[in-house]
Amino acid sequence: MNQFNLPTRFGPPTPCTLLRAGALCITLVLWGCTTPDVKKVEPGVTQSAPAAAVTVAAAPPPAAAPVAAVPVALPHRDAIAAAARELFEKAQLPAGQKFTVVIDPLVDGSTGLQSLGTAAVEKQVVSLVGSDFPNYQIKPLNSANLSAQPLVFIGTFTPINLQGKGLGERDAYRVCFALADLKTGKIVSKGFARSQTAGVDATPLPYFQDAPLWVNDKIVEGYIKTCQGTKAGDPINAAYLDKVSSIAAIDEATKAYNGKKYQESLALFTSVLRNPAGDQPRVYTGVYLSNLKLGRREPAMLAFGKIAQQGMDAKRLAVKFNFQQGGASLAKDSSPYDRWVKELAIQSSKATATGTCMEVSAHTGRTGSEPLNQRLSLQRAEYVKQRLVTERKDLASKITAKGYGSSEALVATGSEDTSDALDRRIEFKPAACAS
């Protein structure tokens, strides 16, 4: 026996034998002891020393990815001022000169509509330029000023969520300004900011509020892309630049309609059609609205049919049917829904005559539960489909109905008023035919 009173028939105690004894466990663990393999050694054979332990340095933990700073949404007027100052202060223009600017009215970046909110932004920009940027002179948007190839101020005001996307509930507005030089055909400056929603009136101006159809208008889309999809030095979007000669006349006609001058607006919109650049859905919309206000239903429906045709040709057409609250049947109001359905059936039949098919989809606003919105939207889509098939039997095998609930809301404020009417749209778009 030894000093630890351990048996010695297997030789002197090893450090790990001591571990089993428990007396020096903590100390030996700190020493890093190992238990040697117990092997029988043959006489005359020298036992090799155990291989040295290999120490592997631990890899350093990966560096944390930098966290992108989330843009701060400023109070509304502060955001507009910040974006405008950035635009005019950073313009890539010769120093020491004066420049003429005309404003092509700002639009909602999701829908292309003009509202009381976008009009208020324009007024604030005009005031700021007049007080703080004397080398820029803003002149009225008219044909004479446009023919001098001035700088054109354009802008979008788009509802977004906290992640900066136009999806889900909207929590802020993304402000985008651009300055386009018609002489060079290029963008000379951009300005951006995020605005809080408080103090913004999203009510559409009368023309946009009354328009029955919403079309994937290439010119309006070109305007939005020129603002949102460019940087200083890039060319102006071609779809917008090609039709820019018509913007003054369209703006004048639209303002006449908004001012309830329907005879004047009809004359102005009709005159725009004489210019090849005026062959646009928003011009035919003005013709439809003005004729309807004047009680001229047949000319109005001719224009309605033209808008529907252009929308289907563009692969996306939305109709602002007004449904009964919580129901699938159309509301009883002054809109000529029967004539709308008849004309939409005619245009749908033409669009599917080449062997293609079409989806008629219904959408809802964000109020209420989503399962209920899904069911209600499907019921409305089925209702419209049946009305179309009643008019044109050939559509029975060409049209499918689908409800999207609020999953594709464009405005997504949940206001349930004229400002988010497009969220409750019926949409026509191409679809694969059932095999």
Phi and psi in degrees as a GROMACS rama.xvg file:
@    title "Ramachandran Plot"
@    xaxis  label "Phi"
@    yaxis  label "Psi"
@TYPE xy
-111.406  -169.282  ASN-2
-66.4386  -16.7309  GLN-3
-99.7118  5.37754  PHE-4
59.9056  38.0498  ASN-5
-102.242  146.473  LEU-6
-65.2631  149.09  PRO-7
-119.169  15.3117  THR-8
-71.9525  -16.2807  ARG-9
-100.802  15.6343  PHE-10
101.272  -179.601  GLY-11
-61.4386  149.124  PRO-12
-65.1787  136.129  PRO-13
-87.5248  166.946  THR-14
-57.5939  -36.2932  PRO-15
-78.6052  -20.1488  CYS-16
-63.5343  -41.1527  THR-17
-61.1804  -35.4172  LEU-18
-59.6941  -43.524  LEU-19
-63.6109  -28.6136  ARG-20
-71.1318  -27.1908  ALA-21
86.6837  -5.20851  GLY-22
-73.6936  -38.31  ALA-23
-117.944  30.4169  LEU-24
-58.7323  -50.4917  CYS-25
-65.9483  -41.3836  ILE-26
-64.4638  -42.8316  THR-27
-72.6899  -30.476  LEU-28
-60.4089  -40.3203  VAL-29
-64.5012  -31.7899  LEU-30
-71.8923  -18.9727  TRP-31
78.694  40.2131  GLY-32
-68.739  155.85  CYS-33
-128.685  155.567  THR-34
-93.9494  117.657  THR-35
-71.7067  148.757  PRO-36
-65.4984  135.579  ASP-37
-93.126  110.844  VAL-38
-126.721  147.693  LYS-39
-79.8725  124.624  LYS-40
-98.3431  124.465  VAL-41
-70.8653  147.185  GLU-42
-59.5406  139.036  PRO-43
82.4702  0.291229  GLY-44
-106.355  126.351  VAL-45
-85.1469  126.918  THR-46
-80.169  129.354  GLN-47
-71.1639  148.526  SER-48
-70.0782  142.949  ALA-49
-59.8467  146.22  PRO-50
-61.746  142.497  ALA-51
-66.4922  141.934  ALA-52
-66.5826  138.995  ALA-53
-95.8945  124.973  VAL-54
-95.4374  122.592  THR-55
-105.884  121.541  VAL-56
-70.0138  130.687  ALA-57
-67.2443  136.405  ALA-58
-67.129  138.859  ALA-59
-64.8754  145.176  PRO-60
-60.8076  144.731  PRO-61
-61.6077  144.818  PRO-62
-65.6805  139.173  ALA-63
-64.8814  137.126  ALA-64
-64.1514  138.311  ALA-65
-63.0838  138.395  PRO-66
-87.7071  119.722  VAL-67
-66.6786  136.388  ALA-68
-70.6392  133.166  ALA-69
-85.3607  122.486  VAL-70
-57.0936  140.968  PRO-71
-87.0378  134.11  VAL-72
-83.8998  117.744  ALA-73
-87.0029  159.867  LEU-74
-51.6424  146.788  PRO-75
-50.7894  -55.4995  HIS-76
-64.9961  -33.9641  ARG-77
-65.8444  -39.1099  ASP-78
-65.0121  -42.8379  ALA-79
-62.6512  -44.3853  ILE-80
-63.6153  -40.4964  ALA-81
-64.7012  -43.9485  ALA-82
-66.7112  -39.8196  ALA-83
-67.6712  -41.4822  ALA-84
-63.2878  -42.8886  ARG-85
-59.7857  -41.9651  GLU-86
-61.6  -51.9324  LEU-87
-78.6473  -30.3266  PHE-88
-73.7504  -28.9385  GLU-89
-103.461  9.78765  LYS-90
-60.9283  132.8  ALA-91
-86.2459  77.5547  GLN-92
-134.033  156.088  LEU-93
-58.4033  138.298  PRO-94
-74.4371  153.437  ALA-95
76.6871  13.7085  GLY-96
-116.389  162.889  GLN-97
-106.464  146.667  LYS-98
-131.929  140.545  PHE-99
-91.5108  136.12  THR-100
-127.386  134.391  VAL-101
-116.536  150.657  VAL-102
-108.354  118.613  ILE-103
-84.5319  116.826  ASP-104
-45.5271  137.665  PRO-105
-66.1414  155.317  LEU-106
-134.462  161.432  VAL-107
-68.9552  127.766  ASP-108
-71.4457  -14.266  GLY-109
-92.5595  -34.236  SER-110
-115.631  -19.0252  THR-111
79.2869  7.97095  GLY-112
-87.44  153.302  LEU-113
-100.854  141.53  GLN-114
-134.784  175.196  SER-115
-59.8145  -32.5486  LEU-116
-67.6821  -44.719  GLY-117
-68.738  -34.3918  THR-118
-65.3089  -38.0132  ALA-119
-66.5702  -36.9915  ALA-120
-60.8449  -44.2495  VAL-121
-59.7902  -43.9457  GLU-122
-62.2651  -39.1614  LYS-123
-66.6852  -39.1842  GLN-124
-64.3322  -43.789  VAL-125
-58.5413  -44.288  VAL-126
-64.1448  -42.1353  SER-127
-65.2707  -43.7268  LEU-128
-63.4502  -41.512  VAL-129
-62.5798  -31.6509  GLY-130
-94.4454  -30.0455  SER-131
-118.16  -12.7011  ASP-132
-131.8  76.7027  PHE-133
-67.204  -16.2345  PRO-134
-81.7892  -1.79382  ASN-135
-115.119  132.387  TYR-136
-119.896  116.423  GLN-137
-86.0906  124.677  ILE-138
-115.084  160.957  LYS-139
-61.5571  148.964  PRO-140
-81.1537  99.138  LEU-141
-142.159  170.962  ASN-142
-62.7802  -38.1661  SER-143
-63.9739  -47.697  ALA-144
-67.9065  -34.9183  ASN-145
-69.1957  -32.1128  LEU-146
-67.7389  -19.3949  SER-147
-80.8723  4.09248  ALA-148
53.3518  62.9149  GLN-149
-81.7225  -175.192  PRO-150
-77.1013  138.069  LEU-151
-112.393  123.033  VAL-152
-89.3553  123.796  PHE-153
-126.729  160.004  ILE-154
-163.513  150.99  GLY-155
-123.833  151.235  THR-156
-134.899  98.0893  PHE-157
-115.221  126.479  THR-158
-70.9332  133.875  PRO-159
-136.538  167.077  ILE-160
-94.8384  -174.223  ASN-161
-66.5443  -20.7575  LEU-162
-89.4017  4.43808  GLN-163
82.4586  13.0869  GLY-164
-106.795  151.87  LYS-165
-85.292  51.0806  GLY-166
-132.042  155.135  LEU-167
64.4432  -157.968  GLY-168
-71.2808  134.937  GLU-169
-90.2253  132.447  ARG-170
-116.027  -12.516  ASP-171
-157.683  179.299  ALA-172
-120.768  138.454  TYR-173
-95.8408  120.07  ARG-174
-95.8309  125.757  VAL-175
-130.69  123.304  CYS-176
-118.761  146.01  PHE-177
-140.608  148.387  ALA-178
-117.855  113.894  LEU-179
-106.499  131.052  ALA-180
-97.5701  110.315  ASP-181
-69.7887  -22.1557  LEU-182
-69.3024  -41.4963  LYS-183
-98.8697  -15.7003  THR-184
72.2498  23.2597  GLY-185
-127.133  161.36  LYS-186
-82.6468  129.341  ILE-187
-106.72  -10.6969  VAL-188
-168.287  156.683  SER-189
-136.242  153.261  LYS-190
-143.43  138.242  GLY-191
-135.525  155.05  PHE-192
-168.318  167.909  ALA-193
-118.334  135.45  ARG-194
-114.045  142.098  SER-195
-68.4799  159.622  GLN-196
-83.0728  -20.6083  THR-197
-62.2775  133.74  ALA-198
87.909  4.51033  GLY-199
-103.002  124.243  VAL-200
-101.555  107.142  ASP-201
-89.0079  12.2812  ALA-202
-63.0615  123.874  THR-203
-64.0143  149.052  PRO-204
-65.4916  156.386  LEU-205
-49.7893  -45.2228  PRO-206
-55.234  -46.8138  TYR-207
-76.2288  -30.7062  PHE-208
-69.3313  -36.5337  GLN-209
-86.1485  -19.1399  ASP-210
-58.8624  125.8  ALA-211
-79.192  -23.6148  PRO-212
-122.468  147.385  LEU-213
-123.048  121.305  TRP-214
-119.355  147.893  VAL-215
-72.6239  78.2999  ASN-216
-78.1897  117.354  ASP-217
-63.772  -31.264  LYS-218
-72.7539  -44.731  ILE-219
-64.9791  -39.571  VAL-220
-61.9894  -38.8363  GLU-221
-64.6958  -37.2745  GLY-222
-59.3534  -49.4567  TYR-223
-64.5202  -42.2455  ILE-224
-66.239  -34.453  LYS-225
-61.9052  -36.2036  THR-226
-80.6477  -49.0496  CYS-227
-91.0946  -23.3235  GLN-228
-110.887  24.3846  GLY-229
-132.771  169.445  THR-230
-132.05  167.322  LYS-231
-56.3541  131.065  ALA-232
101.083  -16.3289  GLY-233
-77.2442  156.31  ASP-234
-72.3831  152.227  PRO-235
-66.085  140.441  ILE-236
-54.1839  131.969  ASN-237
-63.1752  -38.8537  ALA-238
-61.6836  -35.8632  ALA-239
-76.9552  -45.6929  TYR-240
-62.9009  -36.545  LEU-241
-64.7436  -27.5647  ASP-242
-108.621  8.4454  LYS-243
-63.5543  -23.3202  VAL-244
-65.5569  -18.3548  SER-245
-95.8778  -6.12432  SER-246
-67.5638  -33.487  ILE-247
-67.1651  -45.2655  ALA-248
-65.458  -39.8043  ALA-249
-65.0534  -41.4096  ILE-250
-63.7798  -41.6657  ASP-251
-63.1714  -43.8691  GLU-252
-66.3137  -40.1296  ALA-253
-64.0971  -41.6035  THR-254
-65.4483  -34.8847  LYS-255
-63.9198  -41.9922  ALA-256
-65.0886  -44.9638  TYR-257
-60.2848  -29.3358  ASN-258
-88.2829  11.0994  GLY-259
64.4104  26.4847  LYS-260
-98.4273  75.1112  LYS-261
-71.6998  -35.3693  TYR-262
-62.411  -44.2627  GLN-263
-66.3651  -43.4692  GLU-264
-64.4694  -38.3219  SER-265
-63.4633  -43.7095  LEU-266
-63.1959  -40.4103  ALA-267
-70.0841  -45.3408  LEU-268
-63.6873  -39.5474  PHE-269
-64.4  -38.1416  THR-270
-67.7399  -31.9596  SER-271
-64.1839  -33.1788  VAL-272
-64.7586  -20.0251  LEU-273
-73.2278  -16.0945  ARG-274
-94.9801  127.83  ASN-275
-51.6629  -30.6198  PRO-276
-70.3337  -12.83  ALA-277
-87.3927  -0.528246  GLY-278
-76.7208  76.0449  ASP-279
-136.094  150.605  GLN-280
-56.203  -37.6609  PRO-281
-70.2207  -24.3828  ARG-282
-74.4809  -46.119  VAL-283
-63.5688  -31.7078  TYR-284
-62.3991  -42.1474  THR-285
-63.7166  -38.3553  GLY-286
-64.6851  -43.6862  VAL-287
-60.746  -51.9448  TYR-288
-63.0252  -44.5417  LEU-289
-64.5254  -44.2635  SER-290
-62.165  -40.7213  ASN-291
-64.9996  -41.086  LEU-292
-64.0662  -28.6017  LYS-293
-91.1719  5.27933  LEU-294
77.5068  16.1366  GLY-295
-98.5735  79.0612  ARG-296
-69.9344  -40.2612  ARG-297
-65.1129  -50.1655  GLU-298
-59.6077  -34.0381  PRO-299
-62.2515  -44.7442  ALA-300
-70.4304  -27.8087  MET-301
-62.0448  -42.8858  LEU-302
-67.4307  -38.5614  ALA-303
-58.4697  -45.9523  PHE-304
-60.8477  -37.8551  GLY-305
-66.0108  -40.8458  LYS-306
-64.0522  -45.1059  ILE-307
-60.8863  -40.9883  ALA-308
-62.4882  -45.4361  GLN-309
-64.7992  -36.48  GLN-310
-65.334  -43.3869  GLY-311
-69.5517  -34.6785  MET-312
-63.7542  -33.709  ASP-313
-82.9869  0.995563  ALA-314
73.3253  13.974  LYS-315
-160.86  120.909  ARG-316
-139.981  130.515  LEU-317
-119.984  142.187  ALA-318
-117.125  133.948  VAL-319
-94.7426  68.4098  LYS-320
-68.4667  142.985  PHE-321
-103.342  112.084  ASN-322
-93.086  157.862  PHE-323
-62.7457  145.72  GLN-324
-55.9019  117.569  GLN-325
71.9767  8.74987  GLY-326
-120.634  175.865  GLY-327
-105.633  -2.92891  ALA-328
-97.7832  156.851  SER-329
-72.0096  145.63  LEU-330
-69.1583  156.307  ALA-331
-96.5576  93.9822  LYS-332
-134.725  -166.593  ASP-333
-80.9215  -7.60026  SER-334
-69.7825  139.138  SER-335
-80.8266  68.0561  PRO-336
-60.9756  -37.3456  TYR-337
-59.9862  -42.1369  ASP-338
-69.1045  -37.0722  ARG-339
-58.4427  -49.2773  TRP-340
-61.3335  -43.6932  VAL-341
-60.4355  -45.4254  LYS-342
-69.6863  -38.3431  GLU-343
-64.9963  -35.4979  LEU-344
-65.6497  -41.3751  ALA-345
-61.1  -48.2834  ILE-346
-68.5336  -34.2725  GLN-347
-66.3887  -39.3206  SER-348
-63.4619  -41.652  SER-349
-64.6499  -41.9334  LYS-350
-68.0192  -27.7809  ALA-351
-100.924  4.51833  THR-352
-67.7912  -20.8111  ALA-353
-91.2943  13.4732  THR-354
98.008  1.90888  GLY-355
-87.8196  167.408  THR-356
-124.697  175.487  CYS-357
-142.664  143.847  MET-358
-103.173  129.638  GLU-359
-104.784  112.144  VAL-360
-117.821  147.668  SER-361
-116.816  148.078  ALA-362
-132.023  157.63  HIS-363
-129.536  168.923  THR-364
-76.9269  -176.443  GLY-365
-91.0807  -2.22732  ARG-366
-76.9478  155.097  THR-367
82.656  170.893  GLY-368
-76.0064  148.178  SER-369
-67.2534  -39.1844  GLU-370
-57.6325  -39.8974  PRO-371
-66.6514  -40.7675  LEU-372
-62.0253  -39.2097  ASN-373
-62.9565  -45.6651  GLN-374
-65.5266  -43.836  ARG-375
-64.1705  -42.2436  LEU-376
-65.4335  -38.1988  SER-377
-65.4742  -40.2705  LEU-378
-61.6134  -40.7859  GLN-379
-68.4907  -40.1007  ARG-380
-63.1365  -42.054  ALA-381
-64.6175  -37.7632  GLU-382
-62.6473  -48.044  TYR-383
-65.2348  -41.2859  VAL-384
-56.9876  -45.9324  LYS-385
-63.7228  -38.1897  GLN-386
-63.1278  -40.3758  ARG-387
-66.4876  -43.637  LEU-388
-65.4417  -33.001  VAL-389
-61.3785  -35.5582  THR-390
-77.7604  -40.2341  GLU-391
-135.092  106.177  ARG-392
-62.7293  -29.075  LYS-393
-64.9415  -13.7344  ASP-394
-82.2024  -10.0336  LEU-395
-56.1949  -39.8435  ALA-396
-96.8895  1.84044  SER-397
-107.696  -13.2186  LYS-398
-118.473  134.39  ILE-399
-115.088  151.23  THR-400
-111.232  139.059  ALA-401
-146.142  140.542  LYS-402
-109.214  132.051  GLY-403
-108.904  -1.3231  TYR-404
57.6777  -135.474  GLY-405
-104.412  13.3088  SER-406
-66.3963  -20.8807  SER-407
-121.935  37.1578  GLU-408
-61.953  135.804  ALA-409
-89.472  -37.2562  LEU-410
-98.7267  -48.5496  VAL-411
62.3529  27.5339  ALA-412
-85.8676  -18.1114  THR-413
70.529  20.8879  GLY-414
-73.1936  -27.897  SER-415
55.9542  43.3349  GLU-416
-139.756  -162.579  ASP-417
-65.262  -22.3118  THR-418
-70.3242  -26.0358  SER-419
-121.235  30.5543  ASP-420
-59.671  -32.2717  ALA-421
-66.4433  -20.1484  LEU-422
-67.5526  -19.9684  ASP-423
-106.435  34.0717  ARG-424
-82.6762  159.845  ARG-425
-107.174  127.428  ILE-426
-116.54  141.579  GLU-427
-115.004  126.089  PHE-428
-154.112  155.046  LYS-429
-60.5138  149.269  PRO-430
-147.691  157.531  ALA-431
-69.2122  140.255  ALA-432
-76.6987  144.89  CYS-433
-66.842  137.209  ALA-434
